Amino acid sequence: MNRRNALAAGTATILGLAGYFHPTGSSNGDDDPEQDSSPEREPRDERNAPERTGDAGMVVFTYDDSKIEDYTMTYPVHERYDVPACIGACPDLVQSSGDLNPHHVGELHDAGWEVMSHTNRHRSVGRIRLESDAEAGHDRIYVETNRHGDHVGDPIVLFDGERTVEATVAGKGSDDKGQYIRLEEPIDQPLDATNPAYVRYTESFLRTILADSKRRIEDWGIDVTGFVYPYGRTDGLVESLIPEYYDAVPNYRTGVGGLNPIDDLEPMQLHRRYIETDRSTPEEIETFMATVASEDVLGIVGGHSEYDTLPAERIEFTIETALDHDLRIVTLQDALTELGYLD
């Protein structure tokens, strides 16, 4: 059994156990597998500006959330194969979490990695639907999923196509009716959830989130051109605002394969395939890389280094599968520069 087949067998075993892990669960730090040695590859002279070689396809690796595992686990794997990746960084979390810090992010950047904005504190910038009518005088808003309730004090807008109500987040909770956002003050007019109705941040606060995240990463001496949507929430006003601040988005829509036709490329509307063991099988990754190699597409894959479902073996397997298909692993900045979308 060759090395990549062995890795596939290992990740297949992990896949069989994936039901025991929640997709948003984080690593406990004790399951970092021992990494096998691999033949060293000749280093590229210009990792940040790869030369186009014939019809060789390109694939981009992206990792979200700026967790310490990006540095302690994922980075060493990529370094052993001398290939870069991209991270979606949240400056507030980087500077306050006590694990990944600006020095680590700078080291990744110096090693050829791209750093994208993932908002300042992993805020959901897309709109989220209300699950039930909101009555005047009530301070609980029931939502499809409670993301805005994570950040007390944030200014939000509730709207149903006819009415618009501004409010301030006071917290969150859940009861037998569902998940709810708790508001500082009761709303003064009703909202019809069948209209439908949504919640999002105010436009001014959305702009603050987008601008502040970019500025703070660039204060670390890093050029930021890409934005990664937290939670994959892309709908609503934010879609029209992001192009004012960024040049590319690798996760505009999820669950659509990660194959981006080069002759119809929209840098602000790129999508990716998740490679975690509960989202892709080894066979699906093999097919994905073969398609990138045989068709005129830009491949983008994504994952979360802190998840139990993305161990080092799965990253190794995905990298080796790409290299076995003679694909070039590049950053999104490099790919879009080579394709003429960035200067």
C-alpha positions, 0 to 999 in steps of 0.5 A: 500500500503506497503512502497516499493509499494508506492515508486514504485508508486512515481517513476512511476510518476517521470518516466512519467515526465522524458521526461522533464529532460535531461539525463545529467541535474543536480539537482538544489538542490531544489528538494531533497525530504523529506525522510521517516523514516525506521526501522533501521537494525542491523549494520554489524560487517564488512561492508568492508568484508562481510561474504558469507552467503549461496547462497545470491546474491550480488548487487553493487551500483555505483554513478558517477561524484563526485558531492555534491549530493553523500554526501548530498542526496545519502549517507544519504539514504544508511546510513539509510539502513546501506548499502554501495555504490561506487563513481567514483571520479574526483580529479580535480573536488573534489578539485576545485568545491567548493562542494564535497571535499576530507573530504567528500570523506574520510568520505564516505570511512570511512563509508564503501564506495568504491572510484573509479577513474573517471579520474582526470577531467572527460575526455573521455578516449575512442576514438570518431569517426570523422563525416566527412573527415578532410582536410589538412590545416583545424583546425576544426575536426568534431566529433560524440560527442564533449568531447575532446574539453572541455579541452583546451591544451590537446594533441590528436591523429587523425587517420584513419588507414593509417595516424596519426596526433597529435594535441592540443585542442584549444576549441570546437564549432558547426555549421550547419555541426555539432560539432567540435574540434578546433585545435591550428594548422591546420593539415598537412595531410588529414584524411578519415572519411569513413576509419573510422577515430577517435580522442583520447588522446595520449598514454602518456597523457592517461597514465598520466590521469590514473596514476594521478587520482589513485595517487591523490585519494590514497593521501587521504588515500584511496585504489583505485582498480576500474576505471569508464569510463566517458561517457561510452566511452570504445573503443580504446587504453585505454582498453589495458592500464587500466589493468596496473593501475586498477583491475576492471571496472564496466561500460565496456559496457553500456546498457547490463543489469548489470547482470555479470555471476560469472562463467564467470566474467571478472573484467575489463569488468563488466557492470551495469544497470542504475536506473535513472527514464528515464532508468529503470522502477520499474518493470525492477528494480524488475526483475533485483533484482529477477534475481540476487537473483535466478541466479549465477550473480553479479548485478551492478547498477549505477546512477548520484546523481546530475540528476533530474531523480535520486531522493532519492525515486528512490534510496530508492526503489532500495535498498528496492527491493534488500533487499526484495530479501535478496540480500547483498549490497556490494562494488565492492571491497568486491564482487571481494574479496569474489569471489577471484579476489582481495587479 
